[in-house]
Each structure stands twice: as C-alpha cells, then as structure tokens.
Amino acid sequence: MTVLRTPDARFDDLPGYPFAPNYVEVPHRDGAPLRMHYVDAGPRDAPVVLLLHGEPTWSYLYRKVIPVLVAAGLRAIAPDHIGFGRSDKLSEATDYTYARHIGWVDAFLSALDLHGVTLFGQDWGGAIGLSAVAREPERFDRIVLGNTMLHTLEPELAGRLVWAAHSDGTTSTIAEGLLNWVTLSQRMPVLRPSLFVNASTVGDVPADVAAAYDAPFPDPRYLAGVRQFPILIPITRSDPGAKINRATWRALEGFDRPVLTAFSDSDPTTAGWDRVFQQRIPGAAGQPHVTLAGGGHFLQEDCGEELGRVIVDFVESTAG
C-alpha cells in the first residue's frame, strides 16, 4: 500500500471554493493513520449539517450549498472521503472497501465529536451516511437524502426502481444502465471525474469547474478510489455491501427522527429510491418531501442554492 497526498497547489484558486482546509487523522488497516480533509464553515456552536459526497466527486460539489447554510446560521461540514478531494489516497483499488469507507466516516464523526447532526447524503454519501446513522443514531437529529440509494437486492424492490436491482435468491435482475456504469468505470483507459459530472448534470459544466473536479487526481495512481466505488455497488444478495445495507435498513426501520427526501427530477440512476425511503423509514412519514426541478444526478451542481434552502427550511421547521 502506498499513501498518496495531492499537492496543495492543485487546489489553489478553484472557482467558487474559498474554504480553508481542515484535517483529522483516521486509522487504516495496518494502523497507519490517514489524513481526511473537510470543509468547516459557519459558527462552531451552531447546529451541524454534515454534507457527504459520492462518486466521483469531493467537497467541491457542495460549494453552492455551503454559503446558503452558513447564511442561515448553520455550521456546514463537508468531508472528502479517503481517496477523494484533499484527503489521502491509497494506490491500490482493493484497499478501498465499503466497510472501510463506513469506518473512516465513523472515525471522522468521533474525532470531531459531532452531535445534533443533520445528515445530507447524495450518491455513496447517502449509503455511507445512513450506515453511520445505523451505527450511532444518537449523533443525528434528522436526515435529508438526495439522489441516493441503499441496495439490498430484495425481491420486493422489483418494479420500484428505474435502475432495477433485485433478486429472488436465484436470479438477479440488474438494469443495463447500472451494469454499463460498473463495466465502463473499469474499462476506460483514461478516467476523469469531470466527464461523469458533466454527463450527469442538466446544465453544462464550465471548463474551469470541470478542471476543479479533476484537480485532486494529478495522475492515474490517485484514481484508485474512484475506480473502485462502482464495483462496490451490490449486484447480488450475497455481496458484502448488500449484507451491510440490510443491517442498515434494520436500524433505519426504527429511526423516528425527521427524515426528508429531496431528489431531483432528472436522475434515472436513483429514481424510485425516494419513495422507498419515504415508506420504510418511520421519520419520513408526513414530511414535506420535495422534488427539485431541473436537476440531474448531481443536483448540488444544477440546483445547489435551492437544495441549501430546502435543508435550511427542514432544520428550522423541525428544530426543538
């Protein structure tokens, strides 16, 4: 295992991202610490909104959301997963597992001693964040979910998801789009995160913004974590990730604190999951769930300010 650290100069003058870096150390399997980066904006004694990104982005994705939260008097914390952004990167793809990503976020929450947290998770940020909720629910006051998923391959998911992923225990049904994404991520000779960001937004991504998404990855050695995330998506019931997610669902089905879905209207990759969350998590009952118009998979890029206002309104309306 080689630990790589992106040179700081790669992050100079990124458009719309004026945030000072912060770091904590989280453990790895051989005992050597890894440095995990996070944005920390707003009053230190204010209610915390934890913003978790997914594949293949980093905290830069939240640059439009964070100012809205801070203007409302909230504290926005946006970490970069290990392998992404300004966090340390491991050179071997197999050093990244779903369980380790969850463990690194658990260690992050413990290091900052966060409580009274509002979780916002998108893509893998939702799945990892919900696993953190399942393990330490006392840290979280509420949850907001946008364009995320929690695959278990359960047969009752049949007919409920645009990107189908379900199994009867003998035969798995997986949407071609999902399989295409998994195989493409492994076969592309040149992998650039900005390509996927641009393909998964409704609006065009300016060239300087695209370059910012690529900034953490100076050469292919730094991209092992990006390569690995897609093949961690469970596609059989025996997949380790499916087992983790089933345990997470068991915990979430007893979570009665407020839960809001804020999905966009133009993301086939997660379409249908909002209704699954609304129906299976008790805290989602009766909440003012929203669908954000004009947003692709990366709704933070397409409608970040509006998403920020949704989060602020939900925190304020459920406080106390």
Residue frames as qw, qx, qy, qz and C-alpha x, y, z in Angstrom:
[[0.000, 0.887, 0.461, 0.000, 0.00, 0.00, 0.00],
 [0.380, 0.102, 0.008, 0.919, 1.22, 3.45, -0.95],
 [0.033, -0.804, -0.476, 0.356, -0.41, 6.56, 0.53],
 [0.365, 0.366, 0.299, 0.802, -0.60, 9.45, -1.91],
 [0.109, -0.718, -0.387, 0.568, -1.25, 13.07, -0.99],
 [0.426, 0.736, 0.352, 0.391, -2.32, 15.53, -3.68],
 [0.410, 0.028, -0.119, 0.904, -0.06, 18.62, -3.73],
 [0.005, -0.653, -0.480, 0.586, -1.73, 21.63, -2.15],
 [0.006, 0.367, -0.310, -0.877, -1.04, 23.74, -5.24],
 [0.017, -0.248, -0.858, -0.449, -3.62, 21.69, -7.14],
 [0.143, -0.693, -0.699, 0.107, -6.32, 23.35, -5.02],
 [0.188, -0.359, -0.064, 0.912, -5.25, 26.98, -5.47],
 [0.237, 0.317, -0.140, -0.908, -7.90, 29.39, -6.78],
 [0.072, 0.289, 0.924, 0.240, -10.59, 26.86, -7.61],
 [0.222, -0.307, -0.261, -0.888, -13.73, 28.72, -8.78],
 [0.626, -0.461, -0.215, -0.591, -16.31, 29.19, -6.05],
 [0.874, -0.293, -0.362, 0.139, -14.33, 27.27, -3.43],
 [0.110, 0.774, -0.329, 0.529, -12.70, 29.70, -0.96],
 [0.800, -0.562, -0.025, -0.207, -12.76, 27.32, 2.01],
 [0.047, -0.697, 0.690, -0.188, -9.70, 26.79, 4.21],
 [0.720, 0.070, -0.687, -0.073, -8.62, 23.15, 4.59],
 [0.561, -0.516, 0.476, -0.438, -9.10, 21.21, 7.82],
 [0.616, 0.258, -0.741, -0.065, -7.82, 17.72, 8.61],
 [0.717, -0.455, 0.424, -0.316, -8.29, 14.85, 11.03],
 [0.154, 0.388, -0.902, -0.109, -6.49, 11.51, 11.14],
 [0.887, -0.048, 0.101, -0.449, -8.44, 8.28, 10.68],
 [0.507, -0.415, 0.750, 0.089, -6.98, 4.77, 11.05],
 [0.674, 0.384, -0.498, -0.388, -6.24, 2.30, 8.28],
 [0.964, -0.124, -0.184, -0.146, -5.97, -1.47, 8.50],
 [0.770, 0.184, -0.388, 0.472, -2.21, -1.55, 9.18],
 [0.514, -0.641, -0.340, 0.458, -2.51, 1.02, 11.97],
 [0.347, -0.022, 0.144, 0.926, -1.01, 3.86, 9.95],
 [0.188, 0.666, 0.436, -0.575, -3.18, 7.00, 10.10],
 [0.338, 0.447, 0.534, 0.633, -4.68, 8.57, 7.01],
 [0.025, -0.284, -0.171, 0.943, -5.36, 12.28, 6.71],
 [0.137, 0.614, 0.753, 0.193, -9.01, 13.12, 6.00],
 [0.094, 0.059, 0.059, 0.992, -9.89, 16.60, 4.77],
 [0.008, -0.689, -0.725, 0.025, -13.06, 18.54, 5.48],
 [0.005, 0.489, 0.114, 0.865, -14.62, 21.96, 4.98],
 [0.316, -0.541, -0.662, 0.412, -15.87, 23.53, 8.21],
 [0.053, 0.320, 0.172, 0.930, -17.85, 26.74, 7.66],
 [0.468, -0.640, -0.346, -0.502, -20.14, 28.68, 9.96],
 [0.365, -0.670, 0.403, -0.505, -20.30, 29.19, 13.73],
 [0.308, 0.250, -0.902, 0.168, -18.65, 26.38, 15.71],
 [0.193, 0.096, 0.782, -0.585, -21.51, 26.30, 18.21],
 [0.575, 0.215, -0.119, -0.780, -24.25, 26.21, 15.56],
 [0.862, 0.114, 0.440, -0.224, -26.30, 23.15, 14.54],
 [0.232, -0.427, 0.747, 0.455, -24.22, 20.94, 12.26],
 [0.826, 0.460, 0.066, -0.318, -25.16, 19.91, 8.72],
 [0.500, -0.371, 0.716, 0.316, -22.93, 17.05, 7.55],
 [0.643, 0.629, -0.128, -0.418, -22.64, 17.00, 3.74],
 [0.616, -0.264, 0.712, 0.211, -21.42, 13.69, 2.31],
 [0.455, 0.572, -0.414, -0.542, -20.44, 13.38, -1.35],
 [0.912, 0.069, 0.400, -0.058, -20.31, 10.31, -3.53],
 [0.627, -0.067, 0.572, 0.525, -18.66, 9.08, -6.72],
 [0.793, 0.059, -0.153, 0.587, -16.55, 10.59, -8.31],
 [0.014, 0.865, 0.057, 0.498, -16.80, 13.98, -6.61],
 [0.501, -0.107, -0.517, 0.685, -15.49, 15.66, -3.47],
 [0.136, -0.640, -0.499, 0.569, -16.46, 18.52, -1.16],
 [0.048, -0.153, 0.324, 0.932, -16.19, 20.91, -4.11],
 [0.129, -0.410, -0.808, -0.402, -19.64, 19.59, -5.07],
 [0.283, -0.717, -0.603, 0.207, -21.12, 21.50, -2.10],
 [0.328, -0.056, -0.034, 0.942, -19.65, 24.90, -2.86],
 [0.223, -0.376, -0.338, -0.833, -23.14, 26.29, -3.78],
 [0.615, -0.537, -0.559, -0.142, -24.89, 24.68, -0.81],
 [0.580, -0.240, -0.448, 0.637, -22.49, 25.71, 1.97],
 [0.083, 0.138, -0.085, 0.983, -22.97, 29.51, 1.74],
 [0.501, -0.437, -0.386, -0.640, -26.77, 29.11, 2.00],
 [0.731, -0.412, -0.525, 0.142, -26.40, 27.04, 5.16],
 [0.480, -0.113, -0.312, 0.812, -23.90, 29.44, 6.72],
 [0.101, -0.312, -0.126, -0.936, -26.06, 32.48, 5.91],
 [0.640, -0.489, -0.387, -0.449, -28.86, 30.81, 7.88],
 [0.391, -0.678, 0.451, -0.428, -26.60, 30.43, 10.93],
 [0.989, -0.106, 0.078, -0.068, -25.77, 26.74, 10.48],
 [0.296, -0.652, 0.662, 0.221, -22.41, 25.01, 10.60],
 [0.868, 0.433, -0.127, -0.207, -21.62, 23.16, 7.36],
 [0.435, -0.531, 0.712, 0.147, -19.12, 20.30, 7.50],
 [0.839, 0.486, -0.083, -0.230, -18.22, 18.61, 4.21],
 [0.561, -0.503, 0.617, 0.226, -15.53, 15.91, 4.36],
 [0.568, 0.514, -0.550, -0.331, -13.73, 14.30, 1.46],
 [0.982, -0.137, 0.105, -0.083, -13.86, 10.51, 1.58],
 [0.495, -0.513, 0.611, 0.345, -10.49, 8.81, 1.69],
 [0.536, 0.183, 0.689, 0.452, -9.36, 8.59, -1.92],
 [0.212, 0.771, 0.478, 0.363, -11.08, 11.83, -2.92],
 [0.104, -0.974, -0.083, -0.185, -10.53, 15.60, -2.76],
 [0.094, 0.782, -0.499, 0.362, -7.79, 16.74, -0.38],
 [0.824, -0.414, 0.339, -0.186, -7.93, 13.54, 1.66],
 [0.244, -0.486, 0.809, 0.220, -5.19, 10.93, 1.43],
 [0.820, 0.346, -0.203, -0.408, -5.39, 8.38, -1.37],
 [0.690, -0.290, 0.660, 0.068, -4.41, 4.73, -1.42],
 [0.181, 0.510, -0.623, -0.565, -2.71, 3.50, -4.57],
 [0.039, -0.020, -0.984, -0.175, -4.35, 0.05, -4.65],
 [0.498, -0.242, -0.330, -0.765, -8.03, -0.17, -5.59],
 [0.690, -0.282, -0.664, -0.060, -8.57, -3.19, -3.35],
 [0.279, -0.043, -0.560, 0.779, -7.58, -1.11, -0.31],
 [0.364, -0.049, 0.076, -0.927, -10.99, 0.54, -0.67],
 [0.173, -0.319, -0.929, -0.077, -13.98, -1.40, 0.63],
 [0.352, -0.646, -0.363, -0.572, -17.47, -0.31, 1.57],
 [0.706, -0.592, -0.351, 0.168, -16.85, -1.29, 5.20],
 [0.569, -0.147, -0.104, 0.802, -13.65, 0.76, 5.31],
 [0.020, 0.446, 0.221, 0.867, -15.38, 3.83, 3.89],
 [0.553, -0.684, -0.360, -0.312, -18.01, 3.50, 6.62],
 [0.750, -0.421, -0.262, 0.438, -15.29, 3.05, 9.23],
 [0.410, 0.134, 0.003, 0.902, -13.46, 6.16, 8.07],
 [0.236, -0.580, -0.240, -0.742, -16.64, 8.25, 8.37],
 [0.717, -0.596, -0.362, 0.000, -17.30, 6.76, 11.81],
 [0.670, -0.222, -0.173, 0.687, -13.78, 7.76, 12.85],
 [0.159, 0.384, 0.148, 0.898, -14.32, 11.24, 11.41],
 [0.460, -0.672, -0.318, -0.486, -17.51, 11.75, 13.41],
 [0.774, -0.507, -0.278, 0.258, -15.77, 10.55, 16.55],
 [0.571, 0.036, -0.072, 0.817, -12.71, 12.75, 16.00],
 [0.035, -0.396, -0.110, -0.911, -14.89, 15.87, 15.68],
 [0.035, -0.276, -0.794, 0.540, -17.26, 14.62, 18.41],
 [0.261, -0.117, -0.322, -0.903, -20.28, 15.69, 16.38],
 [0.059, 0.389, 0.866, -0.307, -23.78, 15.56, 17.86],
 [0.290, 0.673, 0.365, -0.574, -27.15, 17.00, 16.91],
 [0.168, -0.266, 0.630, 0.710, -26.20, 16.40, 13.28],
 [0.695, 0.545, 0.189, -0.430, -28.37, 16.87, 10.21],
 [0.519, -0.150, 0.715, 0.444, -27.10, 14.41, 7.60],
 [0.634, 0.640, -0.040, -0.433, -27.33, 15.24, 3.92],
 [0.497, -0.282, 0.757, 0.317, -26.14, 12.39, 1.73],
 [0.666, 0.600, -0.110, -0.430, -26.08, 12.01, -2.03],
 [0.695, 0.450, -0.558, -0.048, -24.94, 9.02, -4.10],
 [0.704, -0.011, -0.629, 0.329, -22.48, 6.97, -1.98],
 [0.018, 0.296, -0.425, 0.855, -22.64, 9.76, 0.60],
 [0.687, -0.275, -0.022, -0.673, -26.19, 8.69, 1.36],
 [0.901, -0.057, -0.427, -0.050, -25.39, 5.00, 1.69],
 [0.544, 0.162, -0.543, 0.619, -22.31, 5.60, 3.84],
 [0.170, -0.331, 0.283, -0.884, -24.04, 8.28, 5.89],
 [0.782, -0.280, -0.154, -0.535, -27.06, 6.08, 6.56],
 [0.823, -0.020, -0.520, 0.228, -24.72, 3.33, 7.74],
 [0.245, 0.238, -0.473, 0.812, -23.23, 5.85, 10.17],
 [0.517, -0.325, 0.062, -0.789, -26.74, 6.68, 11.38],
 [0.879, -0.162, -0.390, -0.221, -27.45, 2.99, 11.89],
 [0.696, 0.055, -0.535, 0.476, -24.31, 2.56, 13.97],
 [0.265, -0.209, -0.441, 0.832, -24.63, 5.73, 16.08],
 [0.030, -0.684, -0.590, -0.428, -28.18, 7.08, 15.76],
 [0.378, -0.770, -0.355, 0.372, -27.77, 9.24, 18.87],
 [0.378, -0.256, 0.190, 0.869, -25.48, 11.59, 16.89],
 [0.036, 0.208, 0.570, 0.794, -28.21, 12.53, 14.39],
 [0.261, 0.336, 0.456, -0.782, -31.23, 14.78, 14.83],
 [0.663, 0.585, 0.231, -0.407, -32.53, 14.48, 11.28],
 [0.520, -0.075, 0.685, 0.505, -31.71, 13.21, 7.78],
 [0.519, 0.687, -0.019, -0.508, -32.07, 14.72, 4.31],
 [0.630, -0.051, 0.697, 0.339, -31.49, 12.40, 1.34],
 [0.460, 0.728, -0.091, -0.500, -30.96, 13.43, -2.26],
 [0.718, 0.555, -0.384, -0.170, -30.34, 11.16, -5.25],
 [0.116, -0.491, 0.841, -0.197, -29.03, 8.26, -3.23],
 [0.823, 0.012, -0.463, -0.328, -29.69, 4.55, -2.79],
 [0.415, -0.466, 0.715, -0.317, -29.29, 1.65, -0.37],
 [0.688, 0.239, -0.574, -0.374, -29.13, -1.53, -2.44],
 [0.545, -0.301, 0.719, -0.310, -30.06, -4.87, -0.86],
 [0.266, 0.152, -0.839, -0.450, -31.28, -6.79, -3.96],
 [0.371, 0.171, 0.763, -0.501, -34.50, -7.63, -2.09],
 [0.164, 0.330, 0.834, 0.411, -37.24, -9.12, -4.30],
 [0.040, 0.790, 0.560, -0.246, -39.75, -6.51, -3.11],
 [0.107, -0.606, 0.192, 0.765, -37.70, -3.85, -4.94],
 [0.319, 0.219, 0.769, 0.509, -38.90, -5.30, -8.25],
 [0.105, 0.698, 0.584, 0.402, -40.70, -2.69, -10.33],
 [0.303, -0.881, -0.272, 0.241, -39.84, 0.16, -7.96],
 [0.360, -0.661, 0.292, 0.590, -36.54, 1.43, -9.39],
 [0.580, 0.756, -0.159, -0.258, -35.63, 2.78, -12.82],
 [0.326, 0.553, -0.764, 0.069, -32.20, 1.23, -12.42],
 [0.905, -0.263, -0.137, -0.305, -33.58, -2.14, -11.37],
 [0.258, 0.437, -0.801, 0.318, -31.59, -4.15, -8.83],
 [0.720, -0.265, 0.350, -0.537, -33.45, -7.03, -7.22],
 [0.291, 0.279, -0.912, -0.074, -33.18, -10.78, -6.79],
 [0.829, -0.278, -0.138, -0.466, -35.37, -13.73, -5.88],
 [0.667, -0.524, 0.525, -0.068, -32.39, -15.53, -4.35],
 [0.797, 0.102, 0.534, 0.264, -31.69, -17.45, -7.55],
 [0.485, 0.508, 0.379, 0.603, -31.83, -14.89, -10.34],
 [0.206, -0.566, -0.151, 0.784, -30.74, -11.25, -10.14],
 [0.376, 0.764, 0.424, 0.308, -32.30, -8.54, -12.33],
 [0.386, -0.542, 0.031, 0.746, -29.92, -5.65, -12.86],
 [0.409, 0.867, 0.150, -0.243, -30.61, -2.68, -15.12],
 [0.781, 0.388, 0.122, 0.474, -28.37, -2.44, -18.15],
 [0.109, 0.892, -0.105, 0.425, -27.54, 1.17, -17.25],
 [0.618, -0.717, 0.306, -0.097, -26.21, 0.07, -13.88],
 [0.898, -0.069, 0.318, 0.297, -24.11, -2.70, -15.41],
 [0.563, 0.699, 0.074, 0.435, -22.86, -0.31, -18.10],
 [0.165, -0.916, 0.226, -0.287, -21.66, 2.11, -15.41],
 [0.778, -0.507, 0.366, 0.062, -19.86, -0.62, -13.49],
 [0.853, 0.167, 0.314, 0.381, -18.11, -2.03, -16.54],
 [0.381, 0.839, 0.034, 0.386, -17.31, 1.36, -18.09],
 [0.351, -0.893, 0.250, -0.130, -15.62, 2.52, -14.90],
 [0.780, -0.385, 0.452, 0.196, -13.26, -0.44, -15.03],
 [0.762, 0.312, 0.425, 0.376, -12.52, -0.46, -18.75],
 [0.250, 0.965, 0.032, 0.074, -11.95, 3.23, -19.51],
 [0.773, 0.162, -0.158, 0.593, -8.24, 3.70, -20.23],
 [0.172, 0.232, -0.200, 0.936, -8.46, 7.35, -19.16],
 [0.321, -0.660, -0.677, 0.055, -10.73, 8.14, -16.24],
 [0.116, 0.212, -0.147, 0.959, -11.61, 11.76, -15.48],
 [0.011, 0.461, 0.742, -0.486, -14.23, 12.59, -12.83],
 [0.197, 0.419, 0.002, -0.887, -15.29, 15.68, -14.75],
 [0.246, 0.019, -0.768, -0.591, -16.55, 13.51, -17.63],
 [0.250, -0.396, -0.883, 0.039, -19.07, 11.84, -15.34],
 [0.024, -0.506, -0.415, 0.756, -20.05, 15.07, -13.61],
 [0.200, 0.299, -0.315, -0.878, -20.70, 16.71, -16.97],
 [0.306, -0.093, -0.840, -0.439, -22.68, 13.69, -18.19],
 [0.328, -0.445, -0.817, 0.164, -24.81, 13.60, -15.03],
 [0.007, -0.461, -0.312, 0.830, -25.92, 17.22, -14.80],
 [0.413, 0.742, 0.526, -0.027, -28.68, 19.00, -16.69],
 [0.161, 0.971, -0.098, -0.145, -26.69, 22.18, -17.25],
 [0.743, 0.502, -0.262, 0.356, -23.29, 22.42, -18.90],
 [0.691, -0.625, -0.020, 0.362, -20.32, 22.36, -16.54],
 [0.239, 0.941, -0.236, -0.024, -17.88, 25.21, -17.33],
 [0.773, 0.401, -0.409, 0.272, -14.33, 24.21, -18.19],
 [0.080, 0.548, -0.569, 0.607, -12.82, 25.71, -15.03],
 [0.717, -0.311, 0.337, -0.525, -15.36, 23.88, -12.85],
 [0.970, 0.169, -0.163, -0.061, -14.66, 20.62, -14.67],
 [0.523, 0.514, -0.521, 0.438, -10.96, 21.14, -14.03],
 [0.323, -0.516, 0.501, -0.615, -11.70, 21.62, -10.32],
 [0.928, -0.134, 0.134, -0.320, -13.40, 18.22, -10.14],
 [0.900, 0.308, -0.231, 0.202, -10.25, 16.71, -11.69],
 [0.055, 0.835, -0.406, 0.367, -7.82, 18.69, -9.52],
 [0.676, -0.554, 0.442, -0.200, -7.37, 16.05, -6.76],
 [0.916, 0.054, 0.385, 0.097, -6.06, 13.49, -9.25],
 [0.016, 0.788, -0.427, -0.444, -2.75, 14.53, -10.84],
 [0.317, 0.373, -0.805, -0.334, -2.19, 11.13, -12.49],
 [0.742, -0.125, -0.527, -0.395, -3.87, 7.70, -12.68],
 [0.426, 0.027, -0.791, 0.438, -2.27, 6.47, -9.43],
 [0.142, -0.015, 0.441, -0.886, -4.53, 8.83, -7.48],
 [0.584, -0.002, -0.251, -0.772, -7.72, 7.45, -9.05],
 [0.244, 0.018, -0.968, 0.054, -7.82, 4.00, -7.40],
 [0.173, 0.290, 0.698, -0.632, -10.67, 5.02, -5.09],
 [0.484, 0.401, -0.090, -0.772, -12.66, 6.45, -7.99],
 [0.437, 0.227, -0.795, -0.354, -12.15, 3.22, -9.94],
 [0.142, -0.024, -0.956, 0.257, -13.23, 1.07, -7.01],
 [0.366, 0.143, 0.433, -0.811, -16.50, 2.69, -5.90],
 [0.657, 0.182, -0.293, -0.670, -18.61, 1.42, -8.86],
 [0.631, 0.086, -0.764, -0.106, -17.71, -2.22, -8.32],
 [0.024, 0.003, -0.781, 0.623, -18.64, -1.92, -4.64],
 [0.583, -0.003, -0.024, -0.812, -22.29, -1.45, -5.69],
 [0.476, -0.027, 0.857, -0.197, -24.12, -4.64, -4.63],
 [0.533, 0.263, -0.456, -0.662, -25.42, -6.61, -7.63],
 [0.610, -0.131, -0.773, -0.114, -26.13, -9.91, -5.84],
 [0.651, -0.673, -0.110, -0.333, -27.74, -10.66, -2.48],
 [0.892, -0.284, -0.121, 0.330, -24.50, -12.30, -1.32],
 [0.415, 0.623, -0.141, 0.648, -22.46, -9.16, -1.99],
 [0.443, -0.237, -0.524, 0.687, -20.83, -7.81, 1.21],
 [0.067, -0.080, 0.011, -0.994, -22.40, -4.43, 0.51],
 [0.548, -0.353, -0.506, -0.565, -25.88, -5.96, 0.37],
 [0.631, -0.361, -0.629, 0.276, -25.30, -7.51, 3.79],
 [0.253, -0.111, -0.291, 0.916, -24.14, -4.16, 5.20],
 [0.260, -0.169, -0.217, -0.926, -27.17, -2.41, 3.71],
 [0.590, -0.406, -0.645, -0.264, -29.62, -4.96, 5.09],
 [0.501, -0.359, -0.541, 0.571, -28.23, -4.27, 8.57],
 [0.060, -0.023, -0.037, 0.997, -28.56, -0.54, 7.92],
 [0.419, -0.318, -0.479, -0.703, -32.19, -0.95, 6.85],
 [0.573, -0.432, -0.687, 0.114, -32.99, -2.88, 10.02],
 [0.330, -0.317, -0.365, 0.811, -31.74, 0.06, 12.06],
 [0.084, -0.049, -0.211, -0.973, -33.42, 2.70, 9.87],
 [0.423, -0.408, -0.675, -0.446, -36.79, 0.99, 10.22],
 [0.489, -0.615, -0.539, 0.302, -36.67, 2.09, 13.86],
 [0.311, -0.073, -0.045, 0.946, -35.44, 5.64, 13.17],
 [0.007, 0.766, 0.643, 0.032, -38.29, 8.03, 14.04],
 [0.184, -0.617, -0.016, 0.765, -36.48, 11.37, 13.92],
 [0.506, 0.741, 0.116, -0.427, -37.34, 13.62, 10.94],
 [0.507, -0.102, 0.676, 0.524, -36.31, 12.34, 7.51],
 [0.441, 0.736, 0.073, -0.509, -36.79, 14.28, 4.26],
 [0.671, 0.163, 0.539, 0.482, -36.19, 13.25, 0.66],
 [0.195, 0.841, -0.064, -0.500, -35.05, 15.95, -1.76],
 [0.638, 0.068, 0.630, 0.438, -34.41, 14.13, -5.03],
 [0.140, 0.432, -0.303, -0.838, -34.17, 15.81, -8.42],
 [0.732, 0.414, 0.293, -0.455, -36.46, 15.17, -11.36],
 [0.688, 0.648, -0.289, -0.151, -33.85, 14.09, -13.92],
 [0.090, -0.568, 0.812, -0.103, -31.80, 11.30, -12.39],
 [0.865, 0.036, -0.360, -0.347, -32.66, 7.81, -13.65],
 [0.474, 0.300, -0.766, 0.313, -29.85, 6.26, -11.59],
 [0.041, -0.031, -0.765, 0.642, -31.70, 6.80, -8.30],
 [0.496, -0.137, -0.191, -0.836, -35.30, 7.31, -9.46],
 [0.760, -0.271, -0.524, -0.272, -37.68, 5.41, -7.20],
 [0.542, -0.039, -0.636, 0.548, -35.45, 5.33, -4.15],
 [0.150, -0.261, 0.242, -0.922, -37.11, 8.43, -2.69],
 [0.729, -0.265, -0.197, -0.600, -40.39, 6.54, -2.35],
 [0.786, -0.069, -0.589, 0.177, -38.61, 3.54, -0.84],
 [0.295, 0.109, -0.511, 0.800, -37.06, 5.75, 1.85],
 [0.380, -0.268, 0.046, -0.884, -40.36, 7.55, 2.46],
 [0.811, -0.210, -0.323, -0.440, -42.20, 4.31, 3.02],
 [0.834, -0.059, -0.508, 0.205, -39.64, 2.38, 5.05],
 [0.360, 0.091, -0.473, 0.799, -38.19, 4.93, 7.50],
 [0.203, -0.694, -0.667, 0.181, -40.69, 5.97, 10.20],
 [0.225, -0.578, -0.126, 0.774, -39.30, 9.50, 10.48],
 [0.086, 0.001, 0.534, 0.841, -40.17, 10.17, 6.83],
 [0.022, -0.590, -0.800, -0.109, -43.92, 9.87, 7.43],
 [0.059, -0.896, -0.424, 0.119, -45.79, 13.14, 6.95],
 [0.389, -0.517, 0.162, 0.745, -42.71, 15.15, 5.97],
 [0.440, 0.805, 0.080, -0.389, -42.83, 17.74, 3.14],
 [0.679, -0.090, 0.551, 0.476, -40.78, 15.72, 0.65],
 [0.293, 0.805, -0.094, -0.507, -39.67, 17.69, -2.38],
 [0.775, 0.269, 0.407, 0.402, -38.62, 17.07, -5.97],
 [0.151, -0.695, 0.177, 0.680, -36.16, 19.63, -7.29],
 [0.690, 0.675, 0.258, -0.041, -36.85, 20.59, -10.90],
 [0.460, 0.851, -0.240, 0.087, -34.04, 20.84, -13.40],
 [0.341, -0.694, 0.630, -0.069, -31.54, 18.70, -11.53],
 [0.747, 0.305, -0.583, -0.096, -29.55, 15.73, -12.77],
 [0.826, -0.216, -0.466, 0.230, -27.77, 13.18, -10.62],
 [0.458, -0.107, -0.313, 0.825, -25.51, 15.88, -9.18],
 [0.106, -0.845, -0.480, -0.213, -28.32, 18.11, -8.02],
 [0.459, -0.696, -0.080, 0.546, -25.83, 20.10, -5.94],
 [0.356, -0.121, 0.412, 0.830, -24.30, 21.31, -9.21],
 [0.030, 0.465, 0.639, 0.612, -27.58, 22.00, -11.00],
 [0.356, -0.724, -0.275, -0.523, -29.62, 23.49, -8.14],
 [0.547, -0.012, -0.598, 0.586, -27.29, 23.84, -5.17],
 [0.092, -0.184, 0.275, -0.939, -28.73, 27.05, -3.77],
 [0.681, -0.246, -0.241, -0.646, -32.27, 25.66, -3.87],
 [0.781, -0.130, -0.598, 0.123, -31.10, 22.47, -2.18],
 [0.308, 0.111, -0.514, 0.793, -29.44, 24.58, 0.52],
 [0.376, -0.229, 0.094, -0.893, -32.73, 26.38, 1.17],
 [0.797, -0.204, -0.458, -0.337, -34.57, 23.05, 1.42],
 [0.647, -0.055, -0.618, 0.443, -32.10, 21.87, 4.06],
 [0.050, 0.157, -0.354, 0.921, -32.34, 25.15, 6.00],
 [0.571, -0.253, -0.137, -0.769, -36.15, 25.09, 5.98],
 [0.816, -0.181, -0.539, -0.100, -36.19, 21.49, 7.18],
 [0.475, 0.017, -0.582, 0.660, -33.75, 22.17, 10.02],
 [0.135, -0.166, 0.226, -0.950, -35.71, 25.22, 11.13],
 [0.657, -0.216, -0.259, -0.675, -39.11, 23.56, 10.89],
 [0.863, -0.198, -0.465, -0.027, -38.05, 20.50, 12.91],
 [0.299, 0.370, -0.554, 0.683, -35.83, 22.20, 15.50],
 [0.291, -0.258, 0.504, -0.771, -36.69, 21.77, 19.16]]
